[in-house]
Amino acid sequence: MFFFPMINDVTTTPETPPAYVVLAQTAPNKGRDMGYPPGNVPVQRLAYPDLAPLARFEPPEACFAKAVAAAKAMERWEVVAEDPAARRLEAVATTRLFRWQDDVVVEVRPAPGGCAVHMRSKSRAGRGDFGANAKRIRAYLARLAKT
């Protein structure tokens, strides 16, 4: 039996989640609260204890270039913003079956020995995502880890 929590906003870093900048200003998100809901923290930790930033032993700038390339290689993703200075990218992921669009943000932050890749995926519709956002984060970080 599967348990999917009634959340639709998932991140590798609940205490300091990546923020949407460009996507927060797009027409589909105008008037929506794009902040990470504090109530998601305990629920997400219970449901997805494996989600964590991806540690990389390379300079943040080099990692960001790989992060962008990995995002552009993801099926049904459209990268809509790249900010090399902030080392942040934003993308829209379209689900296969219903063609729903979800918002993705990836940030590369300096960390001891190199950098860490932080990610967030938020559904535009519904209260629960049946695990889709966590699955998306896992798939992206797995792809990036292979580079």
Secondary structure, DSSP 8 states (H G I E B T S, - for coil): -----S--EEES-SSS----SSGGGSGGGTTS--S--TTHHHHHHHH-TT---EEESS-HHHHHHHHHHHHHHSTTEEEEEEETTTTEEEEEEE-TTT--EEEEEEEEEEETTEEEEEEEEEESS-S--TTHHHHHHHHHHHHHHT-
